[in-house]
Amino acid sequence: MDDARDVEKLFTFDTVVMRGIPDSLKTGALRQDDLGEVNIGKAREHHQFYMKTMRDKLKLHVELLEPDESLPDCPFVEDCAVVVDGTALITCPGDPSRRPEVRCELSS
């Protein structure tokens, strides 16, 4: 890296990958505290707003993957991979129930 512009370019992106909200998020999502069921309608509303912000305000291309009912936390794809300068860093989620998400993201 010769200067700050090279570093800035390295962390500039134009595409985000998102995954839809599965019905299984309602009761199967990992949560810090037991707050009861997730309001799935509200979750989908917030997700749509988040996606619209990425697309319309930040002018990013949104690659939307289908939800996976067997993986309640699948909408959080940013936990599975980070791509910098064309190279993907694949993570190993701490909770064993989230590890299959990595295989799903790689195949998508």
C-alpha positions as CSV (number, residue, x, y, z in Angstrom):
1,M,0.0,0.0,0.0
2,D,1.6,3.2,-1.1
3,D,-0.8,5.7,0.5
4,A,-4.1,6.2,2.2
5,R,-6.0,6.1,-1.1
6,D,-4.9,2.5,-1.6
7,V,-6.2,1.5,1.9
8,E,-9.5,3.4,1.2
9,K,-9.9,1.6,-2.1
10,L,-9.3,-1.8,-0.4
11,F,-12.3,-1.2,1.9
12,T,-14.7,0.2,-0.8
13,F,-17.4,-2.2,-2.0
14,D,-20.4,-2.0,-4.2
15,T,-22.3,-5.2,-3.4
16,V,-23.8,-6.7,-0.2
17,V,-25.1,-10.2,0.3
18,M,-28.3,-10.5,2.4
19,R,-30.5,-13.5,3.2
20,G,-34.2,-13.4,3.7
21,I,-35.9,-13.8,7.1
22,P,-37.0,-17.5,7.7
23,D,-40.1,-18.3,9.8
24,S,-37.9,-20.3,12.1
25,L,-36.3,-17.0,13.3
26,K,-39.4,-16.6,15.4
27,T,-38.6,-19.3,17.9
28,G,-35.1,-20.6,16.9
29,A,-32.9,-17.5,16.8
30,L,-30.0,-17.3,19.2
31,R,-30.5,-14.5,21.7
32,Q,-28.5,-13.1,24.6
33,D,-31.6,-12.9,26.9
34,D,-34.8,-14.9,26.9
35,L,-37.2,-12.2,25.5
36,G,-39.8,-14.6,24.1
37,E,-40.6,-15.1,20.5
38,V,-39.3,-12.8,17.8
39,N,-42.0,-10.7,16.2
40,I,-41.5,-12.1,12.7
41,G,-43.5,-9.4,11.0
42,K,-41.5,-6.6,12.7
43,A,-38.2,-8.5,11.9
44,R,-39.2,-8.6,8.2
45,E,-40.2,-5.0,8.2
46,H,-36.8,-4.0,9.7
47,H,-35.0,-6.2,7.2
48,Q,-36.8,-4.6,4.3
49,F,-35.9,-1.2,5.6
50,Y,-32.2,-2.3,6.0
51,M,-32.2,-3.7,2.5
52,K,-33.8,-0.6,1.0
53,T,-31.2,1.6,2.8
54,M,-28.4,-0.5,1.3
55,R,-29.8,-0.3,-2.2
56,D,-31.4,3.2,-2.3
57,K,-29.3,5.4,0.0
58,L,-25.9,3.7,-0.2
59,K,-26.4,2.7,-3.8
60,L,-25.1,-0.8,-3.3
61,H,-26.1,-3.8,-5.3
62,V,-28.0,-6.2,-3.0
63,E,-27.6,-9.9,-3.7
64,L,-30.6,-11.4,-1.8
65,L,-30.4,-15.1,-1.0
66,E,-33.5,-17.2,-0.1
67,P,-34.1,-17.8,3.7
68,D,-33.2,-21.2,5.0
69,E,-35.7,-22.6,7.5
70,S,-33.2,-25.0,8.9
71,L,-30.9,-22.1,9.9
72,P,-32.9,-19.5,12.0
73,D,-30.0,-17.0,12.2
74,C,-29.2,-17.2,8.5
75,P,-30.1,-13.5,7.8
76,F,-26.9,-12.5,9.5
77,V,-24.6,-13.5,6.6
78,E,-22.0,-11.0,7.6
79,D,-21.1,-13.3,10.5
80,C,-20.0,-16.0,8.0
81,A,-17.8,-14.2,5.6
82,V,-16.0,-10.9,5.0
83,V,-14.7,-10.1,1.6
84,V,-11.8,-7.6,1.1
85,D,-10.1,-6.9,-2.2
86,G,-11.6,-10.0,-3.7
87,T,-10.5,-12.3,-1.0
88,A,-13.1,-14.0,1.3
89,L,-12.3,-14.6,5.0
90,I,-14.6,-17.4,6.0
91,T,-15.4,-17.5,9.7
92,C,-16.2,-20.3,12.2
93,P,-19.2,-19.1,14.2
94,G,-18.8,-19.7,17.9
95,D,-22.2,-21.4,18.4
96,P,-22.2,-24.9,16.8
97,S,-25.8,-24.3,15.5
98,R,-24.5,-21.5,13.2
99,R,-21.7,-23.5,11.6
100,P,-23.8,-25.0,8.9
101,E,-24.5,-21.4,7.7
102,V,-20.9,-21.2,6.4
103,R,-21.4,-24.2,4.1
104,C,-24.7,-22.7,2.8
105,E,-23.1,-19.3,2.1
106,L,-20.2,-20.9,0.2
107,S,-22.6,-22.9,-2.0
108,S,-24.8,-19.9,-2.7
